[in-house]
Amino acid sequence: MKNKKPKLLILITGIIGALFLSQLVISYSLATTGGKMRQLEEKSQKLEEQKRLLSEEINQMGSLSRIAEKAQDIGLVKVSSVIHLTPQLPVALETNNLSPNR
């Protein structure tokens, strides 16, 4: 019986040691993963802010008042009246009352 107690004590001590080491490894893994997660969340927030700013800039650039201002800057003027032109038929397709017998 005395021989079994030291073996059992060594086995229990070994199991406790292995559990302690696995807890250390898991804790280290969680700590590094948490740091990476925080970095990714910060990057995501920065990208969302950039996206919002770019959307605002796109909306400003596409506004009618901005387009009208830029058109004036390059010399375009607002049309007061529109003239519709009707297309003419090409000369080859015109039919005249000229006959070849004349």
Number of C-alpha atoms within 10 A of each C-alpha: 5 6 7 8 10 11 11 11 11 11 12 12 12 12 12 12 12 12 12 12 12 12 12 12 12 11 12 12 11 12 12 11 12 12 11 12 12 12 12 12 12 12 12 12 12 12 12 12 12 12 12 12 12 12 12 12 11 11 12 13 13 11 10 11 11 13 13 13 11 13 13 12 10 8 7 11 10 8 6 5 6 6 5 6 6 6 6 8 9 7 7 6 8 8 8 6 5 7 6 5 4 4
